[in-house]
């Protein structure tokens, strides 16, 4: 058994092929011939010898000769513990086929126990990590985590169908331990960020970000925590992380509308926005206008709407004058045929109106209440009801009361049409209550709007009658003309 495990350990390090090798192929381990013959990768497929050599150039094998990897940490002196740590990491670079649960059971168990031991060692924080140890950790994580997802992982269309069951990775028992180890390693006070940034670099972060498209929600949750820790610990990488996440959002909104990790990436940004210094940089305002607001457009917004709304509100709380910009963006992307999205938009609108100041409100109140009037008249009762519920909010009623001279003439026709012809009794009752509220607020203005509406309605009725009469005359004239040749005639 011990010989079988040791036979899978990587051999000597390969020399770098170039000065700047790419880490893009680090998911493929450089194993010994026997190890290659027995290890399996359920997600990455077969790799070429060139890729293996390139991978080893970035993450060379770190097996320390003379150190038995199965020896517990407690049985070696402190001077040798870091070497044993590297040796155990090399042991964990062997991957297995988890699609077959009865294959290599004993080997898988040895690897699992080794990973647990590594997690405990890192958690105790007994000594600082050497540069070879950091290199070995990055190599082990790359081999176990970085993989290409098969096409069926993306067949769900980015979560448009809420009823679809998520796919769970059969390798999760080991992946979870690797993620836990990486998290504790990055969070450890024994890790020198100045040294680690050479290995946890842009390429490493880019591969981590690719994993956010995993169908497994457990994996995305682990990635979210790890990326947040990296953002906090490696300040030099912060601009790159923001830019890379922005690119994922751009691709999702304007190209594919398919990605499984938008919600988790927005959660990360939610905490990042909280730490933005005031006044906000132009870069951050551009992110709001070009990324967050267009994220309201995709059909699958329901999957990540809560996180998106939180990010938007963080910006408005940081800089209240952005409220009018956000509302204009919402009006730009307002759904015309999706009632469920309209209800969500109205909910977000209410949150914004609760914190908006009077100056910003007055800038957008005309187009805003024209849109609210359309929602009030919606034949979908949930949309109409949600729009009318805005008047249950005292803060919004206060804004309306101070600007009733402008708002009531806009909203009155919608209220009157609801009273006259809406099919839903609950909507009609709510509309009556709001009309009564406006009447008590300003009776003179209410009567003026009512009279103006009746006059306009009479004009419209008169125009409709004239149009109807004109058509009747045309029909009569057509009926009197004789039929000649192929001339079209009106058949009554």
N, C-alpha and C positions, 0 to 999 in steps of 0.2 A: 504493500500500500504506500509506504513512504517513498519507495523508489519510483512508483508511478507518479506521485505528486511532484517529486524533485525533477523528474524527466520533463515536466511541463514548464519548468522555469526558463525564462529568457536567457539566451547565451550572452556572449560578449557584446559590448556596445559597437554599433557601426559608426564609422567616421562620417561626419557631415558631408553631404554631396555639394553643398553650396554655402555661402556665407549667410544667406537669408532663407532658410528652408521654410516652407509653408506648413502650418499646423492643420491645414484643411483635411489631411489624410490621417490624422492622429487617432482616429477611431479604429484603425486597423493595427493590431499589435504585431511587433516583430518577434515572433516566437521561434524556438528551435524547431528543427524538422519534425521531431516526435510530437512536440506540442501542437504544431500546425495540423498534424494528422488527426489529433484527438479533440481539439477544441472546435466549437461551433459558434457561429454568430447568427442568431435568428433574425436580425434586423438589417444587417449591413450587406449581406451577400458576399461572394468571393471577391478577393482583391488581388491585384497583380503583384509580381515580385518587386516592381519598381515602386509601387505604393508602399510596400512593406519596408523597403530600404529608406524611403523618404520619411516614413513614420518614425523609424528608429533613429534617424538623424535628429529629429526634433525631441523625441523622448527616448534616449538611449537606455538600454537595460541597466539596472542598478543593483544586480545581485552581488552581494559581498561574499567573497569566497571565505569559507571556514566558519560561516555563521549558519547554524541550523535554523530554518525559518519556523519550524514547529515548536521550538523551545519557548516557554512562557517568558514574558518580560521579567517576572520576579526572579527568574533563575539565572539572570545574567547581571554582571556589574553595571553600574551606571555608565561607565565609559563605553560599554558595548551596546547600550540600549538603542542608540540612534542607528547603528549599523543593523541591528535586528529589525528595527522599524522599516528600514529600506528593504531588507530581505523579505519581510512579510508582505510589503507592498508589491514586490516583484512576484511573489507567489500568487497574489490576487489578480495579476494581469492575465491569467488563463481564463478564457470565457467558455461557457457551456451552452448546449442546446436545451432550453427550458420548455420547448414545445413537446418534448418527450419526457414526462415526469419520472419514468423509471430508468432513464439513462444516466449513467455516471452519478448515482446517488451518493456514494461515499465521498467521491471527489468534491461534489457540490457542498457536502456537509463540512468538509475540511475548510473549504474556502469561506463558507458562512461563519464558522467559528473564528477563523483568522480575522475576518472583517469586524466581528464583534470585539475581538481583542484589540484591534487597532483603534476602534471607536473609544474604548475605555482608556487606552493609553493617551490618546489626544485629549480626551476630556480631563484627565488628571492634571495636565499642564505642568509636568515635572521638569522639563528642560526645553531650551530653545531649539527650534528646528534648523538643521544645517541646510546648506544649499542643495546637496545631493538628495536630502530627504524631501525638500520642496519639489525638486525635479521628479523624483520617483512618484510623489503623490499626484502631480499633474499628469504624468504618464499613465498611471493606473486609472485615474478618472477618465482620461480620454479614451482608453481602450474599452472600458466598461460602459461608459455613458454615451459617447458620441457615436451616433448611428443614423442611417437613413431610414426613414419610416416607409414601409411598403405603401403602395397606392391605396389600398383599402382603408388606411388610416384617414384618408381625406375624402372618402366617399360620402360623408354626411353633409358636405357643403358648408362647413364652417359653423355648424350648430343651428341651422335654420329650423330643423325639426326638433322641437323640445322633447318629443316623446322618444327619440332615439336613445338607446342604452349606450353609455360610454364603453369603449373597449379597454380592457384591463390587460396590461402586459404580463405574460406568464413569468417573466424574469424578475418581477417586482420584489420578491423576497431578498434577492441580492442587490438589485438596483437601490432599494430603500436604504440598505446599509451603506452603500457607496455614497449616496446623497447625504446621509447622516454624518458620515466620516468627513466629507468635503465641507459640510456646514460647520462642524466643530473645528475643523482645521482652519478655516478662514476666520472664524470668530475667536480663535485662541489668541491669548496675549503673548504666547511664545512664538508667534509668527511675525517675522520682520517684514513689513509691507514693502520696504525699499528693495529687499532681495526678492520677495515673492512676485513683484510686479513684472520681473523679467520672464516669468513662466506663466503667471495668470495675466496674459497680455491681451491685445485686441483680438488675436486669432482665437484664443481660448474663449473669450467672452462671446465672440460671434457664433462659435459652435454651441455654446450654452443657450444662446437666444434661439437657435434653430430648434432646440428641443422643446420650446414652448408650443410647438405645433403638435405635440403628443396628444393622442386621444385619451390617455389615462389621466384623470383629474388629480390623482395622488402625485404623479410625477410633476405636473405643472405647479402644484402647491409647494413642493420641495424646491423647485427651480425658482419660484417667486421669492422664497425666503433667502436662498443662496445669493441670487442676483442683488437683492437688497443689501445683504451684508457686504458684497463686493463693492457696491456703490458707496457704502459708508466708509469702508476701510481704505479703498484705493482712490483717493481724490483725483489722481492724474487721469483715471479712466472715466471720470464722470461725463465729460462732454461726449466722448465716444459712445458711451452707453445710451445717452439721450438721443444722439443722432441715429444710432442703430435701431432703437425702438421706434423712432419716428419713421424710418424707412419701412419697417414692418407695417406700421399703420397706413402709410401711403399706398403700399402694395395692396393692402387689404381693401381700402376704400375705393381706389381708382382702377384696380386691375382685377383681383380675384374674388373679393368678398368671401374668401375661404381661409379661415385660420382659427385654431382651437384655443389659442392662449391670449386673445385680446383682453379678456376680463382680468387675467392675472397681471398682464403688462400695465393695464390702467391702474390696478391696485398699487403697483410699485410707484407709478407716477404720482398717485395721490399723496403718498408720503413724501415724495421728492418735492412736490409743489409746496407742501407745508413748510419746507426749509428754505424756500426762495427768499432772498433778501429784498427789502424795499428801498427804493422804487424798483419795480420789476424791470428786468432787462428787456430790450426789444426782441431778443431771441425767444424769450418765454411768451411774449404776447403773440408772436408769429406762430408759435406752437398752438396756442389757443385757437387762433383764427384758421390756420391751415390744417390742423390735425383734429383737435377735439370737436370743433363744430361740424366738419364734414363727417365725423364718425356717427353723426345722427342719421346719415343717409342710408346705410345698408339695411337690408330687410331683417337681418339677424340681430338687430340692435337689442332686442329683448334679452339676449344672453349676457350682455355686458352693460346694460343701461344703468344699473345702480352705481357701478364703478365710474362710468362716464359722467353721470350727474354729480357725483362727489368731486371729481376733478374740476369740473366747471365751477362748482360752488366755492372750491378753494381759491380759484382765481378771483372770483367776485369779492370774496371776503378779504383777500389781499389788497385788491384795488377796485373799489365799488364802481368807479366810472366805466368799468368793462361790462357792466350789466346790460347797458343798451346795445353794445356790440354783440353780446351773446344772444339777446332777444332778436336782433336783426338776422343773425345766423339761423336761429330756430325758424323764423318766418320764411327764410330762403329755402330751407329743406323741409318745410312742413308737408307731411304726407297728404296726398290728395285722395287716395283710394284705400288706405290702410287704417281702419278704425282703431285697431289695437295700438298702433304707433301714435295716433292722435291723442289717445287717452294718456299715454306716457309723456308726450310733449306737454300736455296741459298740466300734468303733475309737476314736471320740471319748471314750467312757467310759474306756477304758484310759489315754488321755493325761491325763485329769483325775485319775484314781486314782493316777497316778504322782507327782503334785505335791500331792495333798490331805493335810492334816494329820490327826492322829488324832481330834481333837475334832470336826471337820467330818464325818469319815468315820462316826463313831458316830451322828451325827444322822440319817443317811440309809441306814444299812446294811440295815435291815430291809426297807423297800420296794425298795431296790436289788437285794438278793439274791433277793427274791421274783421280780422281773422277770428276773434272770439265770437263775433256775431254770426259768422258762418258756422262755427261749431255749435252754437246755440240752436241753429236751425237744422242741424244734422238729423237725418232720418234714423241714424243709429242712436238708440236711446242712451247708451253708455257715454257716447261722445257729448251729446247734448246735456246730459245730467252732470258730467264732469265739468263742463264749461260753466254751468249754472252754479256749481258748488263753490266757484271762486268767490261768490258773494257771501259765503259763510265765513270767510276769513276777514277778521276785523281790520288787519293792516291793509289789505287790498281795498276794502270798502272805504277806508280813510283816504287812500289815494284817489279813488273814484269820486268821493264827495268833494275833494278840493278841486277837481277838474271836471265836474259834472257838466259845465257849459259846453265842453267839447265832446265828452264821452256819451252823454245821454242821446244827443241827436244821431250818433253813429249806431248805438246799440238798440234804440227804441224800435225801429222797423223789425228787427229780428225777434224781439220780445212780443210784439203785436202779432206777427205771423204765427208764432208758437201758440199763442192763446187761441187764435182762430182755427188753426188746422193741424197741429201736431197730434199724432196718433196715440202717443203714450200719456196716460193720465198723470203719472208721477212728474213727467217733464212739464206738463201744463200747470200742475200745482206749484212747482218750483218757480215757473215763470210768473205766475200770479203774485207770489211772494216778493219777487224782485221788483215787479211793477209797483207794488204797494210801497216797497222801500224807497224807490225813486220819488213816488208821490209825496211821501212824508219828508223826504230830503229837500225837495224844492217843488212845491205844488204848481207855482206859476210856470216854471220851466217845463214841467211834465205836460201841462195842458198845452203849452206852446208847441212842444214836440208832437203831441197827439194831433193837434189841428194841422200841423205841417204834414204829418204822415197821411192824414185823411185827404188833404189837398193833392198830394203827390199820387196817392192811390186813385183818386178820381181822375186825374190826368191820364194815368196809365190805363184805366178802364175805358176812358173816352178814346184813347189812341187805339186800343184793342178793338173797340166797336167800329171805328173808322176803317181799320184794316180789314175787319170782317165784311163790312159793307162794300169795300172796294173789290174784294174777291168775289162777292156775290154779283156785282155788276159785270166783272170780267167773265164769269160763268154764263151770265145771261147773254152777253154779246157773242160769246163763242157758240152758244146754242142756236143763235139766229143765222149764223153764217152757213151757206150751203157747203156740202162736202165735195171737193173738187180734187181729183187725182189722189196723190199720196199725202194730202194735207192732213196734219194731225188734228183731231177734234176731241173736245172734252165729252166724255160719256158720263152722264149723271145716273 
